[in-house]
C-alpha cells in the first residue's frame, strides 16, 4: 500500500520489562525487533473518494 510507514523498536540488549499495571513481565532478546505501529498516509483526493468506494461495497 502506498504511504505506509512501519515503526519498530529494537532492544539493544537482552532484558526483561515489568509492567506493574498489567502484572506482567516481558522478555526481549538482544537485537529483537518489536513492531509498534503501522501508519498510513493519504492524499486529500484519496480521502474524498472513500464515500464513493464504500457505497460500492
Phi and psi restraints in degrees (value plus and minus 20) as a CYANA .aco file:
   2 UNK   PHI     -87.9   -47.9
   2 UNK   PSI     125.1   165.1
   3 UNK   PHI      61.9   101.9
   3 UNK   PSI     -11.3    28.7
   4 UNK   PHI    -101.7   -61.7
   4 UNK   PSI     114.1   154.1
   5 UNK   PHI    -142.9  -102.9
   5 UNK   PSI     106.6   146.6
   6 UNK   PHI    -132.0   -92.0
   6 UNK   PSI     110.8   150.8
   7 UNK   PHI    -130.1   -90.1
   7 UNK   PSI     122.1   162.1
   8 UNK   PHI    -158.3  -118.3
   8 UNK   PSI     133.0   173.0
   9 UNK   PHI    -132.0   -92.0
   9 UNK   PSI     132.1   172.1
  10 UNK   PHI    -146.5  -106.5
  10 UNK   PSI     104.3   144.3
  11 UNK   PHI     -99.3   -59.3
  11 UNK   PSI      94.3   134.3
  12 UNK   PHI    -101.8   -61.8
  12 UNK   PSI     -25.6    14.4
  13 UNK   PHI    -169.9  -129.9
  13 UNK   PSI     138.5   178.5
  14 UNK   PHI     -86.1   -46.1
  14 UNK   PSI     112.7   152.7
  15 UNK   PHI    -179.2  -139.2
  15 UNK   PSI     142.6   182.6
  16 UNK   PHI    -138.2   -98.2
  16 UNK   PSI     118.0   158.0
  17 UNK   PHI    -139.0   -99.0
  17 UNK   PSI     103.7   143.7
  18 UNK   PHI    -120.8   -80.8
  18 UNK   PSI     108.9   148.9
  19 UNK   PHI    -135.0   -95.0
  19 UNK   PSI      80.7   120.7
  20 UNK   PHI     -79.5   -39.5
  20 UNK   PSI     -61.9   -21.9
  21 UNK   PHI     -79.9   -39.9
  21 UNK   PSI     -47.5    -7.5
  22 UNK   PHI    -120.2   -80.2
  22 UNK   PSI     -26.2    13.8
  23 UNK   PHI      33.7    73.7
  23 UNK   PSI      25.7    65.7
  24 UNK   PHI    -153.6  -113.6
  24 UNK   PSI     129.1   169.1
  25 UNK   PHI    -143.8  -103.8
  25 UNK   PSI     113.0   153.0
  26 UNK   PHI    -136.9   -96.9
  26 UNK   PSI     116.3   156.3
  27 UNK   PHI    -125.6   -85.6
  27 UNK   PSI     118.6   158.6
  28 UNK   PHI    -148.7  -108.7
  28 UNK   PSI     117.9   157.9
  29 UNK   PHI    -101.7   -61.7
  29 UNK   PSI     138.9   178.9
  30 UNK   PHI     -80.4   -40.4
  30 UNK   PSI     113.1   153.1
  31 UNK   PHI      47.7    87.7
  31 UNK   PSI      -2.6    37.4
  32 UNK   PHI     -90.7   -50.7
  32 UNK   PSI     112.9   152.9
  33 UNK   PHI    -111.8   -71.8
  33 UNK   PSI     111.8   151.8
  34 UNK   PHI    -139.0   -99.0
  34 UNK   PSI      91.2   131.2
  35 UNK   PHI     -94.1   -54.1
  35 UNK   PSI     106.4   146.4
  36 UNK   PHI    -132.9   -92.9
  36 UNK   PSI     -46.7    -6.7
  37 UNK   PHI    -185.6  -145.6
  37 UNK   PSI     126.4   166.4
  38 UNK   PHI    -134.3   -94.3
  38 UNK   PSI     108.9   148.9
  39 UNK   PHI    -144.6  -104.6
  39 UNK   PSI     113.3   153.3
  40 UNK   PHI    -136.9   -96.9
  40 UNK   PSI     112.4   152.4
  41 UNK   PHI    -128.1   -88.1
  41 UNK   PSI     116.8   156.8
  42 UNK   PHI    -148.6  -108.6
  42 UNK   PSI     130.2   170.2
  43 UNK   PHI    -105.9   -65.9
  43 UNK   PSI     141.4   181.4
  44 UNK   PHI     -78.4   -38.4
  44 UNK   PSI     -64.4   -24.4
  45 UNK   PHI     -80.0   -40.0
  45 UNK   PSI     -55.8   -15.8
  46 UNK   PHI     -83.7   -43.7
  46 UNK   PSI     -63.7   -23.7
  47 UNK   PHI     -84.4   -44.4
  47 UNK   PSI     -60.8   -20.8
  48 UNK   PHI     -84.7   -44.7
  48 UNK   PSI     -44.4    -4.4
  49 UNK   PHI    -102.0   -62.0
  49 UNK   PSI     -37.6     2.4
  50 UNK   PHI     -74.4   -34.4
  50 UNK   PSI     -67.7   -27.7
  51 UNK   PHI     -80.6   -40.6
  51 UNK   PSI     -55.4   -15.4
  52 UNK   PHI     -88.7   -48.7
  52 UNK   PSI     -60.6   -20.6
  53 UNK   PHI     -89.7   -49.7
  53 UNK   PSI     -57.1   -17.1
  54 UNK   PHI     -86.7   -46.7
  54 UNK   PSI     -52.8   -12.8
  55 UNK   PHI     -86.5   -46.5
  55 UNK   PSI     -42.2    -2.2
  56 UNK   PHI    -108.6   -68.6
  56 UNK   PSI     -28.4    11.6
